[in-house]
Every structure is written in structure tokens, then in C-alpha cells.
């Protein structure tokens, strides 16, 4: 493996464990610098990350990673036009750095897919190695959710998607489902699957933090992440209502850690339905999450019922595995298959909240079955989804492919 290589990464939402957002690029870049590479990340502040801007452009360093922070911050509370404008602004500034900076490898990590612009433009002028990372399928996700309706825009979006892939020496996806989806549309691409990984260094150690008094003697089911439309939060409220019917004493508690566009609606629902078994704790730094995950019967993952969402690779399930905690999930893709094959949780149906509540209670009360799932979850974290092993595999691909 070549050492001393300069890697330039364009990723709009960079964050560390001090923030409340995905740390995938931070964890990869940190490990790559430890291998002797020089890593520069061009990014922006994000409301859920810990990165702050100092002026329009600022240069920072975190754990050996060079950061160029462009002050065009994004928020999922912004209207779509504003988010698109911010994304395009970031991409245009990024083109400058793609043409100016010295590097051996350029990696664009999407979404939004506009982050592919510096890759596409630089490829025409510089002889470097170019890689495109797909974290979310676009434009297909937007089309399925009805956010992209214009036929001319759909055609333009698919053209740009293809251009990003064809301009790259390799395409990295976050799940097997994403890889299959892309190869079905564009066969012959050089691809590699690097799923989101388990942070054993954070969640794998027993936390010394203490939970609030109200959690004592309760069985917790914890959701970590955005409280938005794509995560089908209304479904969990329906499950909470069913739990209340089956468990009037509120022994089984549902905890939601995060924020998002639907939080106000969800809190109003909680009050209206008198759901004493539901708690919204707001955003929390990632390094404060382990005690909540480790103290849970299981963590929760739901999404919309469509093919694109079935390919997703949610950070929360891998953090759960790192803590040795199983998952309760609704998707019908590769995660469902993983649960079936590895016994690391339970699959539930979006169409039957009552059955889901019953399954959660059964899981919490069957200690022998739960113990086997905990062992399976930990095994996955230490093996297939080990962060360091995946970082090495990723680095070998972009340097030696």
C-alpha cells in the first residue's frame, strides 16, 4: 500500500463524535492519516455536527485531518430551494480546490450529489485518481418520495448521476443493495461496498455515565437519529400507542434521541395521546449516546416502505451492534436479510404496529433469546462491520485499484 499519498475529500456534512451526526468520513480519514496519508476534507458546518465556520473560508485541523470549512451551512429545516442553493454554492467553491490543491486521490462523498461537480470538472483538467462514494441513491430516492417530479429535471438528474459514475475510477457504496441498484442501471462499473461501521472504541466500552431516575427498572427501546419524514416516525408513535394498550404501567419505554422537521408534530402527538411511555431527548453529542444504547433492550430503525430506502446503511444499527445491542427494524432489504441470517434483532412490519409492540415485549421478556442476539450483534461489530478493517479495505481500493 502506498504511503504518503495525498487524499482530497469533498463531503458536505463532516463531523466528529463531539457532534450529533455521522462520523463516517472522520473515522476513515483519521485512520488513513495514521497509515501515513495526508488527508484534506472540504466541508461545511451542519446543524447536527460540531464543525464551526470562521469567516467564509477557514482552515482547521482535527486529529491530523486538514479541514477547509466553507461557510454555507445546511439544515434539514431549510426549504428545498435553499438547501439546493447551499449545496450548489459548496460545489462551486469545491471546484476551485479540486483544480488548485495538490493531491493524488480525489473522493467525492454524496449526498447531495452536487458534491460530484468538483470530481467531474477536475477529471477534465487533471490526471488524478477519482472516486465517488454513494451514501444515498439519488435521484431515485427523491423520485420515489415525490420530491422530484419534473420530467426534464429527472432526466437531467439521471444524466449527472451517470456522469459522476463514469468520471470515477471506482464507485464506493454503503450497502450491497445500493451496489446492485447501481450496477443494474450502469453495468461494468468498478464498485466496492463499504458499509457504515461499528464504533467499538466508543460504544464497545461500558459507559460510566448515569441515566435519569425515570429509567430505573424500565425496559428501554431507543431511537437515535433524525426525526424526519424519511424515518417514518409516525409509525413508532402508533407502536407506542399499542404498547400503552398492552402495558398500562409503562414498563416499556420508547426513547427518541435526535431532532428533525417532525419533532413538534411528534411531541404534540405524545401529549394528545397521553403517551407516558415516549420520551424526546433532543440532539445529543455522539459521545454521550453509549449509555443510552447500552442500557436498551434494542434500538429502533424504521424507514419509508420503498425500494430505495431498503438499500440504506443507517449508522444507528452499527453503533447498536458495537454496544452488543440488537435492533428492531422495518426495512425489507439487506438489513432484513442480515437480521434473519445473523439473529441480531427482529424484523417487524410497517403494516402492523400491534404485532410490533407484541414482538418488542416478547423480546424484552425472553432473556435467553435476548442474550443470544446480544452476542450476535457484538460478533458482527467486531468482524464484518469493524471500522478499522473496513477503513483498510477502503484505502487499499482507492490507492491501489
Secondary structure, 3 states (H helix, E strand, C coil): CCCCCEEEEECCCCCCCCCCCCCHHHHHHHHHHHCCCEEEEEEEEECCCCCCCCCCEEEEEECCEEEEEEEEEECCCCCHHHHHHHHHHHHHHHHHHHHHCCCCEEEEEECCHHHHHHHHHHHHHCCCEEEEEECCCCCHHHHHCCCCCCHHHHHHHHHHHHHHHHCCCEEEECCHHHHHHHHHHCCCCCEEECCCCECHHHHCCCCCCCCCHHHCCCEEEEEECCCCHHHCHHHHHHHHHHHHHHCCCCCEEEEEECCCCCHHHHHHHHHHCCCCCEEEEECCCHHHCHHHHHCEEEEEECCCCCCCHHHCCCHHHHHHHHCCCEEEECCCCHHHHHHHHHCCEEECCCCCHHHHHHHHHHHHHCHHHHHHHHHHHHHHHHCCCEHHHHHHHHHHHHHHC
